Amino acid sequence: MRRRIPSIEALVAFEAAARHLSFTRAADALSLTQSAVCKQIASLEDYLGVPLFNRIKKRISLTEAGAIYAKRVAEDLDRLERHTVSLMSHRGERNVLELAVIPTFGSRWLIPRLAQFHAANPGITVNLRTYSDPFVFTETSFDAAIHFGSPAWAGAISHPLFGEEMVPVCSPQLLREQPCREPRDLASLPLLHQVNRHAAWQRWFEAAGVKDVDAMGGPRFDLFSMLVEAACAGLGVALVPRFLALSELESGQLAIPFDLPLRSEMGYHLVYPDPPSTNPALKRFTEWLLAEAAAYRDASRPAAERAA
């Protein structure tokens, strides 16, 4: 049965015109004549039976239907381009893994370890893209994802990696300028927040036995990596997962004023579709990542526990 899809040329012309809100600029972007772009869009509107643009004198604007369709067409063209470039760059070989990762986890924990994976698996390419929220695998090109939260993920198999403990960090200079002798004193410093963990500081103070402070004030940052940099710059004290600030703690750029970790009930997980892909790269990566996570969990345990 023939698919009810307009020509790709018409969709490309429409997307460009919708993005520029100009047939002339769309034509320049596509190296076409204005009349060619107008013809493609007219044929698309005729095919759909719906006007996509309002035409007033020499100006155009999207109709309500056109605006909705433009957003969806742009997303589909971007997805088609990614699939095409991926296939061309790897010539259809099944040794490529498309992985969605949480931004700071990817840059601070995973990437520093990837050299070990590549050394053991020189024929496998791992492509990383940041993606913070759960998604439906069938609607993306991802083979797997690493996410933080509960292990439940619809239509997916989940492997726990490790949990999370958050600790307060700040520059040693800030502590010299404003000494803190007990957890309550941190409330007098600027508190730096991660936008998705808005209650984390309040929970930390409560766990530390401090009940009567307002911990909601202070600047907010989108990524934990931004929080780490802000703390290094002396902007305040940040509450971050310990493992995301290890290098700065080891180098002395950051200090932990009170090592009272706030442990989360959630954790980091590797997930992939159920049933899993037959891509051999996924199997090799899963085995390696689970081993790395186990080694990290063991190294993170207190020395007394490891000796027991």
N, C-alpha and C positions, 0 to 999 in steps of 0.2 A: 504494500500500500504506500503510495507516494506521501511523503511528509509535507505538511502544510507549513512550509518555511519559505520566506522570501529569499531572493538571491543575496549572496554575501556582499556583492558590490553595493546593493541598495542599502543594506544594513550599515555598512562601513560609511557610506556617504551620509546617512541619517545621523549616525553617532557623531561624526565630525561636525555636522551642521548644528546639532543640538548642543555640543560642547562649546562651539564658538558663537552660537546664535548669529551666524552669518553664513550665507551660501558662498560668498566670495572668499572668506577666510578658510572655509572648509575646502574649497577647491584648491587654494594655495597649499594647504596642508597635505592634500592627497595628490598634488601635481596633476590636477584635472582642470578642465574649463568650468566656469560657473554654470554654463548651460548643461554640461554633463551631470553635475551634481543636482541641479534642479530637475533634470529628467529622471534621475534615479529616485529622488524623493517623491516625485509625482507618481512614479510607477509603484512605489511602496505604499503610498496613501491609497492609490487605486486598488492595490491588492488587498489591503486591510479593510478598506471601506470606511476609514476613519481619518479625519484630518489631524495631522500631527503638528502643524504650525499655523499660527495666526499670521497673516500677511497684511500689514498695514503700510501702504506706500512702499518705501524701500526698507522697512524694518520688519523683522520677524520675531516671533516669540512662540514658545511651546504651548500647545493646548494642554489641558489637564491630562488627557490621555497620552499626549506626546511626551510629557515630562515623566510619567510613570514608565512608559515604554522605553524612553531613552536610558533611564537608570538601569533597567534590566538588560537591555541590549549591550550597554557598555560592560556590565559584569560578565555577560556571556562571551563577548568578544575578547575580553581580557583572559578569561578562562581558556578559550580556544587557542589564543596565542601562547599561553603558558604550556599547554599540552603539545602544541606544534614545536615550539622551541626545545622542549625537553626531549621529544622524539628525535629531532634533528641532531641535537648535540650529543645524544648517546646512541644514535643509530639503532634504536629499538632494542638495545641490549638489556637484559634483565638483571643488571648489577647496580641499579640506581635505587636509592631509598629516598622517598620524599617524606620529610619529618616536620611536623608542626611542634613548636616548642614555646614555652613561656620565655619572654625576652631575657630577663636577667639570669634565669636558670641556664638558658642556652649559652649566654656569653661568659658567665662566671663559673659554671660547673662543668657543662658538657664540652664546650669547645676546647678548653685546656686538656681534656682527656682524649679527644678524637685522634690525635697523632698516634696514640697507642693502637686504636682500632684500625687505622689506615695501615700501620706497619704490619699488623697481623692479617689484614684483608686488603692487599694493594689493588685488587680488581674492583672494589666496591666504592661507589661515590655516594656520599650522604649530603643531600640538599636540605638546608634548614630554612624554615620560614616561621616568623613569629605569629602565634595565634593563641590568645589568652582564654577564649571561651570555648566550651564544648560545641561540637558541630556534628553533622551527619556525614559519615565518611563517603557515602554514595554520591554526595553532592560536591565532593572535592577530589583533588588528585593525590591526597595524602595517603601514604601507606600506614602511618602510625603517628601518634602524638604523645607528648609528655605534658601532663597538666597537673595542677595542684587543686585538690578538693577531695571529694568523696570518691571511692573506687567505682561507684555506679556510673556507667556511661552506656546509653541505649545502643544496642546492636554492636557492642564491642567487648573484647576480652581485655581485662585489666590486670596488670602486674604491679604490686606495690614496690616502690623503690626505697624510700625512707621518709621519716616524719620530719617535723620542722620545730625548731626552737628559736624564738626571737629574743635578742638581747639588746640592751641600749648601748649605742656606740657614739662617741664624739671625739673631737680632736683633743689631744693632751693639753694644747695651749688653752682651750676653752676651760678645761678643768683647773688649770693653774690660775686663770683669771677669776673663775667663779667656783671655788672649791665646793664639793658636795660630800657631806659626811654621812648622810643617810639617804635612803631612796626618796624621801619626801622632798629633798633639796632639788631633785631634778625638775620638779614642777616650776622652779624659778627660772629655768633655762628655756629658750625657744624649743618647743617640741616639734619635730619634723614627722609628718604622717605620710603613709602610702594611701592613695585615694580609695583603694578597695578594702583597706583594713582600718576603717574610721574609728572603731572602738578598741583598737589594739592597745593604745596607751592607757586607756581607762582600765582595761583588764590587767595590764601589767602592774599598775599601781595597786589595784585591789589584791592581786596575788602577792605583792610585796608587803601587804598589811597596811597600806595607806588608803584610807577610805574617804577622805574628805577633801580631795583636790579636783579641780576642773581640768581635765586633760584633753579637752577637745580643741583648744586653740592652737594655732601655729600653722605654718605653710604646709601645703599638700603637694605631693609629687606623684607622677603617673607610674614610675618604675622604681624598683628597689635600687637599681644602679644609680638613679638620680639621687636617692636618699643617701647612699654611701658617699657620693661625690659632694653632696651638700654638707654632710657631717665632716668630711675631710677639709672643706673650705671654712669650717668654723661657724656655719650658719645655725647650728643648734645640735641637739641630741636626737638621734634617729633610733627607731626600733626596727631592727632588720633580722632576717634569718642569719644565724651565725655563719653558716657556710658561704654566704654571699659576700662576707666582708673579711674572709680569712687572710687574704694577701695584705690588706691594709692593716689588719691587726698585727700580723707578723712583722711588717715593716715599721710599725710604730706610728703610722699616720693616724690610726684610730686607737682608742682605748675603750675598755668596758668599765664604766664607773662602778657598777654593781652587777656581778655575774649571777643574776637571778633570772633564769630563762623562763619565758612564757611558752609553754608547749602547746601545740595545736592538736586537736583531735583529728585533723585532716592531714594529708600527706601528698607526696609526689608519686605519680603513677605513669607507667607506660601503657598505652592502650592502642589496640588495633582492631580492625573489623572482625566480626564473628559471622561466618567462618573467615579465618585469616587468609591473606594473600598467599599464593604459592611462590611469590618472589623469594628466591634464596637469600637475597640481601637482608630481608626482614628477619629471617631466622638467625642469621649470623649476628646481626646487630642486637637482637633481643638477648641472645645468650651472653654477649659481651657486656651489655648494659646492666643486666641483672647481676653479673659477677662484679662489676665495678661498684654498683650500689651496695652489694653485700660487703665488699671491702671497705667502703666508706662508712657504713654503719658500724662495722667492727672497730675501725680506727677512731670513731667518734665516741665510743663508749669510754667511761672513766677507766683509768688504769686498773683500779681494784676489781672492777667487773671483768676486765679482760683476763686478769690473772686467776680469777675464780674458776 
